Amino acid sequence: MKQIAILGSTGSIGKNALSVVDTHPDEFKVVGLAANRDVDTLERQIRHYRPELVALNEPTAAAQLRERIRDLNGTQVLTETEGLQAVATMAQAAQVLDGMGGSAGLLPTLAAIDAGKDIAFVNKEVMVMAGALVNAAVKANGVNLIPIDGEMSAIFQCLEGARERQAEIHRLLITASGGPFRTAPTETLYSVTPQQALRHPNWKMGQKITIDSATMMNKGLEVIEAKWLFNIELSKIDVVVHPESIVHSMVEWTDGSTIAQLGPTDMRIMIQYALTYPRRLSAPVPRLDLQETRTLHFEPVDFEKFPCLSLAYNAAEVGGTLPVVLSSADEVVVEAFLNTHIGFMDIPAILARVMDKHTVIANPTLSDILEVDRWAKSTARSVIKNKGQ
């Protein structure tokens, strides 16, 4: 039985991971859980899974949780970054599933790797911000870094048995659904509401990643992530629009062959594969019926309509701390859009302004990355506040 700790247990990835645990109770035991502030959901999870250690990032929420579970013995509640890192480095846990989004997952993920834990992760921002540092830590500690995100998991699976033969890869093809505005005229995007942007046609995800999918920033972050995760040149990473979201991504080889990973739009498949790797177990998900699907469509990306993707390619090309700026500022800008403080097409415009203000550090340390993360968020808030002036 594999003992696991889950960061971000109250979000969609965390809940799906616990669903996998419920499906295979003889395979997994949950020993640690961590979340941001959702006291109600985490309390229910604690009472069901009885982990030894839990953490809530917000101190007030952690204090409320301690009071609520006073009747339980054996579950310790910690808080803030130290608490998240404590869950990530539990001696009992053989694997840590990082379902946290954004820069908050950086330090816990690095701590887990340094503690020798295998990592199942969906937090692409960690690789975008600190891919070189993560790769060095993975190599130094001899751990597995297994992606959960659909497109990265698909490429990971397509490369099975061939990860050390990058010279044979012609290109990686990251698929994109195109989101809710794939066929919308560009001029209509200036009046898009958060409610419209949150209506993803294929996937049920958290708000941040759903907005990133609508702007195609999600694909941009995946391009940068893939560069580090698969040690591949940026020029060999392409994005193709595939509205059915059945082909999750592809690898084209130098001999002209293309290997694709197909499946239903259910994150439990990727989560379970990351937790059981290299084994595969039965999963309680609908089977893919290609006779019913009949046709698959592929289209080029409209970079004019989705400028966030161009910003990401530029950040990846420049490198250094520019991807940190892009990722960190995006957290602030998406939140501002969700709160109706800015418009949908303000998102790429503000990100471009923040990137233009940054002086790039070519080979950043962890301290540099954390400082640039703070700078980018502060600068993004300032640009938002002064928008139009």
N, C-alpha and C positions, 0 to 999 in steps of 0.2 A: 504494500500500500504506500503510495507516494504522498508525503505530507507537503502541503502547499500553503503559501501566504498570498493573499490577493490585495493589491493596492487598487483603490477605486472600486470597492465592492458594491457600492450603492448605485453606480452608473450602469449603463446598458451593457457594457462589456463584462463588468463584474457580475451582474445578475445572470447573464448568459453563461459565464464560467461556473457559477454555482448550480445552474441547471445541468451542466455537464457532470458536475460532481454528483448531483442527485440521480442522474442516469446510471452512473457507475460507482455506487457507494463502496464497492469492494476495492476500487482502484485508488481512491483519493480520500485524504482526511484534511480538512481545513484547520490549520493551527493559528493563522493570523489573518486579520482583516483590517483594512484602513480605508478611510474616506475623507471627504472634506468637511461637510457640516450636517448631513442628513441623519439626524438622531433616530427618527422613527424607523427608517429602513434598516439601519445598522443594528438597532435593538432587536428587531425581528430576526435578523441574521444571526446575531449572537445567541439568542434563545434556541435557534434551530441547530446551529453547527457547533456551538460551545467551544469557540477558539480560546486559546490560552492568552493571547494578546491582541488588543485592538487599539486603533488610534483614530482620532478625529483631528483634522488640521486646525480647526477653530477651537480655541480654549474654552469658550463659553459652551459650545456644543458638547465638548468632552466632559465638562463638569455636569451638564444635564444628564449625559449618558451614565456617568458614575452613579448618580442618584437613582436612576431608573433600574439599574441592574444590581442594586445592593443585595437583592435576595439571591443572587447567583454567587457561587464560590468558584474561584479558579480563573476568572477572566480579568485581566488587568487592563485599564484604560489609560492610554498616554495621549499626548497632544503635540501639535506643531511639527516642525520639520524633524525634530529629534524623535518624536513618536513614530512618524512615518518611516524613518530610517531604522528604528528598532524593529518594526514589523518586517521590514525588508531584509533584515540581517538575522532573523531568528535562527538559532542553532538547529531547531527541529525541522525547519523547512528545507526540503531538497530543491524546490523550485519556487520562484516568485513570479506571479502573473501581474504585470504592470498594466492595469487598465486605466490609469490616471491620464488625463489629457494635459497638454501644455507644459510649461517650464517647471511646474511644481513637481513633476516626476523625475527631474534630472538628478538631484542629489540622492533620493532613495534608490534609483536604478543603479547609479555608480556604486553606492554603498553595498547593494546586493551583489553586484559583480565582484567587488573587492572581498566580499565574504564567501565567495566561491559558489554562489547560487546560479543554477541555470535560470535563464530569463525567458519568459513568454511575454511578449510586449506588443502593445498597440500604439504606444506613445511615440509617434513619428517625430514629434518636436524634439525629443531627446537626441535622436540621430541627426536632425537638422542642426541643432545647436552645438552638439559636441561629438559628432561622428568620429573624429580622429581619436578623441580621448576614450570614447566607449570601445572602439576597436582595439586600442592598445590595452585597455583593462581586460577585455575579453580574452585576448591572447595571453596576457600575463597570468591570468587566473585559470585558464583552460576550461572555460564554461561554454555552454551552448546559448546562443542568442537566437531565438526562434520567433519570427514575426507572426502576429495574429491578424493584422489588417489584411483584408481580402486580397488586394493586389500584391502586396509583398509576400504573403503566404503562398499565393499562386506561383510567383517566380521562384520562391524558395523550393517549392515542390517540383517545378519544372527543371530546376538545376540539380535535383537530387542525384548524387553520384558524380557530379561534374563541376563542383564549385571551385576546384583548383585549376580548371582549364578555361580561364577567362579568354585566352587567345582564340578559342573556338567559338566564342559568342559574337555574332554579328550585331545584334541589338536586343535590348529588352523593350517589349511593347506593353506599356501600362494602360489598361483600359479605363475609360471614364464613361459613366452613364450619360453625361451631359447635364445632369440635374434637371430641375423643373423648368429651366429656361433655354433648353437646347434649341428649340424651334422658335423662340420668341424673337421678334425684331429687336435689334440693339437699342433703338431709341425708347422702347417700352421699359427697359430696365431701370431707367432713372426714377420711375414711380413705383417700383417694386416695394411691397411691404414685408416686414418680417414674417408674417403669417404665410404669405405666398412663398417666400424663400425656404420656409421650413417644410414645405410639402414635397419631400423627395419622392420621386416616382417608384423607387425600387427598395430602398433600405430604410429601416427604422433605427435611427441613431440619436445621439445627444445633439443638443442645439448647436454647439460650436462646430462640430464636424459637419452638420447638415448645412450650415451657412457656408462653410468652406467648400462643400461640394457644389453649392449653387454658384459660387464665384469661380470654381475650379482651382482655388488655392490649395484644396486638398490634394489635387494631382501635382501641383507644384511642389508641395512639401514631400510628396512621395518620390518625385524625381530626385530631390536632394537626398532623401533617405536611401533610395536604391543605390545611388552613387557610393555611399559609404557601406551599406549593408552587403553589397555584392562586389565591392571593389572594382567598379566598372567606370569607364570613361563617360563623361557627360554626353559626349557626341554619340554614344551608343544607346541612349535612353530616349525613347519616343513615347508620346501619348496618343492614343487613338480613341475616338468616341465610339462606344458600343452600347446603344440604348437599352438592350435587353438585360445587361449585367449578368450574363450567363458565363461568358468567357471572362474570367477574373484577371487574367494577364497572360502574356506569352513570351517565349524566348525563341528568337530566330537565330539559327546557327550558320556558320560560314558555308556549310555545304548546301544551304537552301532549305533545310528542314525547319519547320516551326513546331514547337511543342507548346500546347496550351493546357491550362487547368480550367475545367468547367464545373459548375455546380449550382445548386439553388442559392438564392440570396438569403442565407442563414448563417450568422456569425458563429454558431455553435460548431460548425464543421471545422473552421479554422482554429477556434479555441481548443477544441478537443485534440486536434492534430498536434498543436503546440504542447499540450500537456502530456500526450502519450508518445510523442516522437521518440524513435522512428516507427513505432507500432501504429496500427490503425484499428479502431474498434467500431462496432456498430453505433450509429447515431440516430436519434429520434427526429429526423428531419425529412421533409418530402423528397422523394427521388426525382432526379432530373429526367423528364420525358422529352427527348428531342423530336419524337414523332408528333407530339402535341405542339412543341415550339415551332418546328418546321423551318423557320428562317432566322438567320442571325445577320445583323447589319453592322457595318463599320463605316465611320465617317472621319474626315480630318477635323482637327480642332480649329475653331474660329478664334484666333488670338486677338482679334480686334474686339470681339464681344467679351472675351474673358482675359483681360490684361493681367490678372493676377498670375497666370501661368507664365507669362513673359517675365514678370518681376522675379519669379522663382528661378527660372533659367538664368537670369542675369546674376542673381545672388549666388547661385551655384558656380557660375563661371568665375566670378570675382573671388569667392571663397572667403576664408578668414572669418571675421565676425559679421559679415553682411547677412548670411543666413540667420544668424541669431537675431539681428534687427528685424528681419522680415517676419520670423515666427513669433517673436515676442510682441511686436507692435500689432500683429494680426489678432492676438488675444484681446487687446484693448479695443481695436477698431470693430471687431465683430460684436463685442459686448455693447459698444455704443450704437451699432446698427439695431441690435435686438431691443435696445431701450429707446429706439426711434430718435436718437440724437443726431444721426447722420443718415444719408440716403444709401441705397445699395451700391451705386456707382461711385460714391465717395470712398468706399473701401479701398479700391486700388489706388485712387488718387492720393489718399492720405498716406498709404503705405509707401508710395513712391517718394513723397515729400520727406518722410522720416528716413528712408534709405539715403536720400540725397544729402541729408544733414550729417551722416555718419562718416567718421574717419576710420577706415578699416584697419583692424589689427590682423596681420597675416597669419601668425601662428599663436593663437590665444591660449593662455592657461585657463584652468577652471575658474580662477579668480577673475580673469578678464571676461570670461563668458557670463559670469554672474553679474558683474558690473554693467556689461553691455545690455544684458536682459533688463536690468533696472532702468538704464538710460533710455532704451527703446520704448518701454512702457510709459515712462514719464514724458518723453518727447511726443509720443502719439497722443497722449491726453492733452498736451499743450496745443498741438496742431488742431485737434478736434475743437478745443475751446475757442481757438482763434479762427476757426474756419470762416471763410468769407471776408476776413478783414485784410 
